[in-house]
Amino acid sequence: MKIVKNRPIPKDEFTPSKWNIELKLVTIISIILLMSISCIIALATFFFKRDSEIRIEEANMKLSEVIGLKVESDLDSIKDKLKFIATLLNKDFDPRKTDDFLQSFIQNENHFIYIGKFKKNDKGKEPVKFIYNHRYLTENKVKTAKVQSVLNLYSKEFLKSFDGTPKLLNISQGFSFPILAISVPQRNKEGHNDILIAFFSLKKLLNAFTTSGITEIFMVNQEGIILAHQDLNQVLLGTNLSTHPLIQKMVNSNVNNGQIHYSYKSKDYIGSYYKVGFADSGVLCVVPKKEAYEEVYNIQRRNIYIMLIVLFAAMLIVLYFSQTISSPILKLVDATKQIEMGNFDIKIQPTTRDEVGILTDSFIRMGHGLEERVKVKNILGSMVDPIVVQEAMIDLQALKQGTHKEITAFFSDVADFTAISEELSPSELAALLNEYLSAMTIILKIYDGVLDKYVGDAIVGIFNAPVEVPNHHLKAAKASLEMIEKLQELKDYWTFNNLYTKKAQSMDIRIGLNTGFAKVGFMGTDELASYTMMGDTVNVAARLETAGKDYGVKILISEETKKHIDKEIFTRELDMVQVKGKNKPVKIYEMISYHSQVPQNIIDATNIYEQAINLYKKKKWDKAIELFEKAIEVKGKRDKSSELLVDRCIYYKRSPPPPKWDGVFARKHK
């Protein structure tokens, strides 16, 4: 609030003090921030985290290199032994002595399960010499046929070694326990490549992958399939990690040893790799960042605890020195709640002369202004739809200018209300109207309709103006159906309690709906105007409500409305009419109920009626009459629409319509 100086100050005018709230709050908040920031800077968690990260990277890189060298050494040992076997097989030794030596060798090297030498032929490969570790197979209950089966299963991979490509494969799935296969090319006497294939137990390599702590160590081949892992289940499943970021980095890298930070399956990791140097395989070490930085996070938590303690101490200080702030603010909060509940007679006075005091004084004045505004709004709300009042308070000028938009116009009227009203006293008539109109208006509002006006017992409503209403056509239709149901409840209540008269207890309403473009806005003079709708769309809706009497239906809708509600609501095509005051014919429909609630006889009768309508349009009067009468019979009760069309067919038989007649009936009255 701006303070005007150099003028006389009335006794009842509020005067602010020099000790303002800004100075009080800045002093206290500065102390809190100074203490908090000092603690955060002193702990320097960022630098500790960076130091931890460097150490983890170094350890991870070194671990992958050490284990990689160990695996590389083990694989070299296996390759050397295979070369020795190959050399032995190429020499012209006594076959019996060679077989005895091989059997003795494979028994001593008990990690070998199978060794075979193959040469290339037209079908792929042909065994030259092979030997089984029968002791191992017997102990693990594996038959030699199983070995041959696995050998055939991975045959395509082994064949690649004829081209000089060594292969290292995980064949554990074929045996249900950890087994690797190695395939290496070997020159024969003729100078061509043979291949040596060996199956060996993973125990030879597993010792290198046994580790504790948070580091995950595993080995993959060039296809990204796990060869060795501290979790044997991963090996037995032959898990494929070809999409793993660290494996992709290793495969595409030109260096043997590398490291990256990456995210995988919503978690962050530090990973390093070491290329073994055989069959493009590699050893990988992975550390989850969350676990790696656990101590850093512990320090952060301690920092937070310290900060909370400091803030708590600061709050105690603020509470001690803030009585001049909190007391009037609490009073303002209480006064705000009273205003929120509609009580504008607030009993507060400024207790300080700082900004809070200024705020209190302004709040009191605002409360008086709101009281006057609410009074005006309540007066308008009793005469104008609350939605219109709300929109008018936002932008009255826009509503005055009006707009041209698509709406669904709603008209309803009580059938034979004049006869009902003649039997009632003025007080009974007022009570009946209030009860009926209140119930119907509540339903109109539930489905986002806007009340245009009451015309005696008639209700005029607008859907989709002044605010947008999605699916306004369907909401208008649902509101109409609910009004019919509600009226029946009212009639049952009136009958049970013997209220009003018999005619009132059996009264019916007619509803007309039409969808289309119309002019909506405040219509009238600058001094007196009302929010309403105008145009052909509105006129047709009014005519449909009136026409409902002729056809004996409760809800009559236009074709434009019908096509928007077809999926949920069952309708019946009644006629093609030219309403009074409009040249273009309108196809009209009876809106019956939701599809799920329509009895089968009504569906059947409707289908027959619509067949009759088609015959009627083709001037086949006798056949049409026959079907109209059948529709009445199937319906099981009087159908005024069918009777009306029967009479019209009889009339046209005597006085045929013009040759170019298209089935349109021109209504001579509203």
Secondary structure, 3 states (H helix, E strand, C coil): CCCCCCCCCCCCCCCCCCCCHHHHHHHHHHHHHHHHHHHHHHHCHHHHHHHHHHHHHHHHHHHHHHHHHHHHHHHHHHHHHHHHHHHHHHCCCCHHHHHHHHHHHHHHCCCEEEEEEEEEECCEEEEEEEEECHHHHHHCCCCHHHHHHHHHHCHHHHHHHHHCCCEEEECHHHCCCCEEEEEEEEECCCCCEEEEEEEEECHHHHHHHCCCCCCEEEEECCCCEEEEECCHHHHHHCCECCCCHHHHHHHHCCCCEEEEEEEECCEEEEEEEEECCCCCCEEEEEEEHHHHCHHHHHHHHHHHHHHHHHHHHHHHHHHHHCHHHHHHHHHHHHHHHHHHCCCCCCCCCCCCCCHHHHHHHHHHHHHHHHHHHHHHHHHHHCCCCHHHHHHHHHHHHHHHHCEEEEEEEEEEEECCHHHHHHCCCHHHHHHHHHHHHHHHHHHHHHCCEEEEEEECCEEEEEECCCCCCCCHHHHHHHHHHHHHHHHHHHHHHHHHCCCCCHHHHCCCEEEEEEEEEEEEEEEECCCCEEEEEECHHHHHHHHHHHHHHHHCCCEEEEHHHHHHHCCCEEEEEEEEEECCCCCCCEEEEEEEEEHHHCCHHHHHHHHHHHHHHHHHHCCCHHHHHHHHHHHHHHHCCCCHHHHHHHHHHHHHHHCCCCCCCCCEEECCCC
